[in-house]
Amino acid sequence: MTEYVLTLSCPDRPGIVAAVSGLLAERGCNILESQQFGDRDAGRFFMRVQFAGLPDTDPDELRGSFAAVGAELGLDWALHDTAARPRVLIMVSRSGHCLNDLLYRQRSGLLDIDVVGVASNHPDLRPLTQSYGIDYHHLPVPPGARAAQEAEVLTLVQHYEADLVVLARYMQILSDDFCAKLPGRVINIHHSFLPSFKGARPYQQAHDRGVKLIGATAHYVTADLDEGPIIEQEVARVDHTHSPDALMAMGRDLECLALARAVRWHAEHRVLLNGDRTVVFR
């Protein structure tokens, strides 16, 4: 039986769950997992339903039925076939820990995505990428060439039919125009010292201030630098015995964990945008 995931958000009102579950029951579908959340402050309702259809279930007919219910209830909805693995383009610079972690998780079956290519402004990680049999594209960013380089990236997105772009420690600022072309389709990872410790050597800055917590933040990319809707954060306690190098090593592990979770939840359609925030049905 084919499995699907339905996600929706709408103005909160009585009858939403009944309408969705009733529609599925009428078509002989079996609900496997259902989660919902009502944001009282925003007055919006969010729902994720994973269900199995009958062997003869027509997804187009299902979409037509949901469209009718959606029009009546004001739903912002999407229906996904769970067999369709998201196609992911990864962007990196010189640090390879997040890239290596994502590639390993995909190959090991721990991450249900297809990495279709890797693009970088440096050539350093080509051997790692090619050891996994994945195309590597070196797209340098000389002064004044950012727009041209971003156009090449967008060409790759189109060529590979990528559903998601993951910035796995890609150390270039994306233009507002680039972000606008891929809304909700770009995930970034960075250390969570921002905005306290900006610029170079953040772990040295954190060490000098004697921080007791370090962490990493995975979020959707928007035109507001490093301020897009947060998907996941990971933290660890530290103390005076940790050198800047030790803090950095711990930070790399935290970045890998937070990014992998964010990508997995996005791939499983567990993340719904709620203005500047997210609702994550884990």
N, C-alpha and C positions, 0 to 999 in steps of 0.2 A: 504494500500500500504506500502510495506517495505521501510524504509528510510536507506540511506547509507551516509557515509562520505568518500570522497576521499581526501587524502592529498598527496602533491607532492612537490619536489624541483628538480631543474635541472639548467644547464647553461642557462642563459637568452638568448632568441632569439625570433624573431617574430613567431606567429602562435600557441603558446602553448595553450592559452585560446580557440582559434578557434577549435583546434584539440580535446580538452576535451569536450567542449560544443557541438560540432558537433557529436561526438561519442555518447553522452548521448541522443541527439535529435533523432538520427537514431534508437535508441532502445526505444523510447517513454518515456524516463525518464524526470521528471520535476525538474528543479533546484530550490531549496527552499532558498538557501543561498550560496553566492560565495564571497570569499575574496582572494585577491592576493597582493603580495609585491615583488618588484624588488630591490634587494640589489645592488646598482650601484658599491659600493666599491668591493664587492666580485664577482660581475658578475653572481649572482644566482637569480633564480626566485622561489617564494614560493606561493602555492595555496592551499586553502581548499574549497571544494565544498560539500554541503549537498544537496542530491536529493532524490526524491521518484521514485521507480521503479514500473513498471506495476505488477499486481498480478502474472503474469507468468514469471517475470524477473528471469533469472537464474544467481545467483551471480558468479558461476564458469565461465559461459560464459562471464560475464562482466569482470572478472579478466583476462581472456584470451585476450579480446579486449584491455584492458588497458596495458597488457604486450606487445602487438604488438606496440601500440603507444609509450609506455615507451622505448622500444628498439630503436625506430626511433629517439626520441627526447632526449634520455639519462636521462629519469626520474628516480628519486628515489621516489617510490610511495607506498601507502598502501590504501586498501579499507576496511572499517569497517561497519558492520551492527549495527545501533544505538540501536537495541534491546538487543545486547550483552553487559551487564553491566560488567565493569572491576572488576576482583576479586582482592581484596586488603588485604595484610598482613601488619598490623601495628606493629611497634616496639617502645617500650617505656622504660623508666627507672623508676624514682619515681614521676616525675611531670605529673599530669594527665589532665591538662587543654586542651591541643591539642587533646588528645585521646577522652576525654569527648565530645568536640565540634564536632569531626568527627563522632562519634557514634550517637550523637543527630541529626546531619544534615542528616545522612543516614536514620535513623528511621523516620524522619519527611518528607522524600521525597525531601529534599533540595539538596542532593548530590546523583547522580545517580551511585552509586557503591555498591558492595557487600563486606562488611568486612568479610573475611573468618576466620580470627584468629588474635590473638594478642600475640606477643612474648616479653619477658622482661628479663633483667638480674636481676630483683628484683621481689619479690612476691607481693608488695604493692597494685598494681592496679587490682589484680584478682577480688575482689568483684565488682568493677565498671564494668569491662568487662563482668563478668558473669551475671550481672543484665540486660544486653542486649542480653543474650543468646548466647554469642560468646565464643569460646574456648580460653583459656589462657594458654600459655606455659612459665613456668619459666625456663630460660636457663642462669644460672649464668656464670660468667666469672672469675674463680679463676686465680691467676697468672700462666702464661704459657699455658693457655687453650683456648686462643682466636681462634686459628685455628679450634679446635674441636667444639667450640660453633658456629662458623660461618658455619661449615659443617652441624650442626643441623638446623640452620636457612634455609640453602639452601634445606635441606630435606623437611622442612615445605613448602617452596615455591613450590617445586615439588609436594608434597602431596596435597596441596590445589589448585594447578594449578593457582597460583597467577600471575596476570599480572603486578602488581605494589607492591612495598614495600615502605611504608611511615614511615620515622623516625620522630615520633611525640614526640620530645625531648628525643631521645635515646642518652644517654651520653657515648657512646663508639665509638672509632675510628675504622672504617671499614678498613680491609686490602685491598691492591691493588688487590689481587687475587679475593676477594669478589666483588669489584666494577667492575672488568673486566668481571665477569660472568653475570652481570645484567646491561649492558649499557643502559642508558635511561630509566631504570625501577625502580630507587630508587630516592625518593624525600626527602629532608631534610629541616628542619626549624631551624633557630637560630637567636639570636638578631643581629642587624646590626651594632654593635659597632666594629666588627672585620674589619681590624686587629688592630685597635687602642687600645682596651681594652681586652686583652687576659687573659685566666686563670680564677681564682676564683673571685667571687664578681664583675662582670663587671658593675652592676648598681651602686655599691658603687664607683667604679673607675670613672664612667661617672658623678656621682653626684659631686665627688671631683674636677672634671675638669669643672664643670658648663656647661654641654652640653645643647643645646637648641632644639635639635631634637633627638628623639629615634625612633627605628623602628625594623622591622623584615624582614628577607630574606628567601624566599623559593627557592630552587635550586635543580637541578639534582646532584646526588652524582658522583664524579669521584675520581681518585686516588689523586688529588690535594685537600687537606683538606679544606673544606668550600669554595672552589673556582670553583665549577662546574657551568654550564650555569644557569643563574638566570631566574626564571619563574615569580616571583612576589615579590614586596616589599611593605611594608606598613609603614607609618611614622606618628608621632604625635609631635606637638610642646610642649615643657615643659619650665619651668623657675625655678627661685631660690626657689619658694615655694614648689616644689616637693621634698619630702624626697626620699632616696633610696628605701624604701618600696613602695612608691607611683609610682616611676618609674618602679619598677618591676611588679606591678599590671597592669600598662598600657602596659608594654611590653608583658605580657601574652596575653592580648586581641589582640594586634597587631600580635602576632605569630599565634593565632587562625585564624584571618582573612586572613593573607597571605597564610597560609598553606591550608586552605579550598579552596581558589580561585585557587591555584596551582593544587590541586588534581582535582577540578572540570574541569578546563581547559584541564588537561591531559586526564581525563576520556572522555571528549567531543572531543578529538583529535584536540584541538586548538593550541597545542604547537609543533612547528617544530624546530629541532636543526639546528643552523647555525654556525658551528664551536664551538667556546667557548661561543656563545650567543644563544638566542632563538628568534624565531618569534612567537608571540602570537596573534592569530586572536580571539579577544574577541567578 
